[in-house]
Amino acid sequence: MIRNVLGRVASFHYFFLGLLLIPCWIIGVKYFLDLKTIYKVAELAGTNPIAVYNDFKGDAGRFFYGPIFIWLVRPMAFVPKQYGTLVWLIPQTLSYVIFWTCLLKLMPNLFQSRQKWWWLLLFAFTINPIHNNFQSNNIQLILCAMLMLGEVLMAQKSKVAELLGASLVSLASVIKIFPVFMWGYYLIKKPTRVKVFLLISFVFFIGFPMILLGLNDGVEMYRGLIANISTYQKDNSLVGVVDILCFPSLVARIATVLKMTEDTFSVLTKGMILLISTYFFYVTYVQRKNSREYLVALWALGLALMTFLNPSTRVHYFIFYVPAFCVLITQGTHRYKNSKVLLVYGLTSFVLIALTTEGVVGKSFNNTLEALSIPTWGVIILLGGIIHLLKIMSKECALPTPTLSN
């Protein structure tokens, strides 16, 4: 056993993963020059938590996280500010480790493709959203790790593991709004016991502010959260802010060219999001008892759709596309029927997503490509590839896809 562990650690793939952390830490320390927002939240958590949603002025900005996150960062108030950056990088680093560990747990053949070159594409695909999370100190990597660990734990035949997994998914859904999409996915897919765990943990995390502060103050915090989110959407135009890359921004830019009214665009976008989401949840319900192999691909599609439909998606959210890319490319690099088609989907999405970043094409050209929603078109191709794969898997159960190990 020790020999196997040492062999894995010595593997170049794992060495490279560890090496990749060094520039991420350097970037995190260099660009995260101050923690004024996080420190203010941590301090207000101990004095006046309600003020978090209405007491930020000027550079401090607005607070867009759920109330429970206020108490999660409370310990930062006791950390000297000169060490705050390093302390905050700890959960980022832990999430990085959990991310890759869970990915390998869900897809044990990840680095065993017949085409040895493909994993270089994986690193090239992931490095931009990963370093972007470290650089801007966003929590999408943390949320992704929580959702992935939740997926792994809920697959275990243990009540404790299922409860922990359900709690992680619920907590992620309460910290930010968009992971509620995956919470709904699990509520449809999982057996009754896990559904109960999901509901209980979600209600607990939602009600946590009321437990500490009382009903009125807790409700007031959620009102502040909703107000901040709504004003953010007004201030950050889906057309004018080029680095917002999602389905709503794509539709908004097309609507602008076609000179649609704002009301028409709004109804169209919301209707299409509802239609896409409803169909995905319908497929989830119908296929909930399908093979584990199928469900891993469906889970990856869920993460990708969650991100694609979110109106605030930027590059650091692209970490949620990685599992879908892994599922697609691993299938495309095996010599099976239709594998070449899958590979075309994967490589085309790679070019449009990973090779259009600022680090590759420069800031000016990157802004132009983002204004044209080129990375978003790459995501659409990625989604199309996963959907095509799911159709193949539903017809050919023998197609070997990444498996979820117990």
Secondary structure by P-SEA (a helix, b strand, c coil): caaaaaaaaacaaaaaaaaaaaaaaaaaaaccccaaaaaaaaaaaaccccccccccccccccccccaaaaaaacccccccccaaaaaaaaaaaaaaaaaaaaaaaaccccccccccaaaaaaaaacaaaaaaaaaaccaaaaaaaaaaaaaaaaacccaaaaaaaaaaaaaaaaacccaaaaaaaaaacccaaaaaaaaaaaaaaaacccccccaaaaaaaaaaaaaaaaaaaaacccccccccccaaaaaaaaaaaacccaaaaaaaaaaaaaaaaaaaaaaaaaaccccaaaaaaaaaaaaaaaaaacccccccccccaaaaaaaaaaaaaccccaaaaaaaaaaaaaaaccccccccccaaaaaaaaaaaaaaaaaaaaaaaaaaaaaaaaaccccccccccc
